[in-house]
């Protein structure tokens, strides 16, 4: 998308769009939801995706006047949960809490259990910027210094959580666009990669803000070199972005959105998007998530679809340039 930041839609415009799209499916949309709505989180509890999902579920429960419940179905980089939703009935009672993997898995994996067209974008929930970190005692104090050091000799090892993970994209964006020589080293999880940085086994990694921030406090084990979104984090405004340091192509975040199985009526999708937007606009949600380094977003169905389309094109180019393939 031309503007990487989400613009919060005007309420009147959103209502007008919802009303215009509601007519073909009005009888069904008027009675929806007829029972509790399920949000499938394709990751284990406790991470940024899960926390955003729970905040959205609470707010959407109030807006829809039906319980919105969370079901965690982790596995295969988010594919277990995504495939389950793609196969579910398109009746508006099962949604996926999506992340970047919903875009990148079909591009990387030779035999993905769902196609892009099996899941449709509904709404953005929010995002947690990634933070490029090194050990507290490492010699590098900026992203520029790390990249320059990587160009000397064979390069520097960079921990990832496997092919297609956010840290993998961070390393490859720096390599393909900015001439770094970072060697991705896959670990089973971000936690293992972080421990490898702390132990001095690899030079650096990137971590979601919710994970990195506690380790950046005084006496912590990390030093932050840059954040990876288009603006500084509300909770840590002292941390510069990669863009500010001269790395405009390093733009990525751990985001959470909502996707639906193909075939759900447009009027239902619009009502769900409006419920998520209302949840993310509430002061209660903002006050809860911002201190964790998580930015609530919300917005319209159209703005999220535009974001997904733009990310698919942008990340596909990185995948091709880096030769990413299934582990």
Order of alpha helices (4+ residues) and beta strands (2+ residues): alpha-alpha-beta-alpha-beta-alpha-beta-alpha-beta-alpha-beta-alpha-beta-alpha-beta-alpha-beta-beta-alpha-alpha-beta-alpha
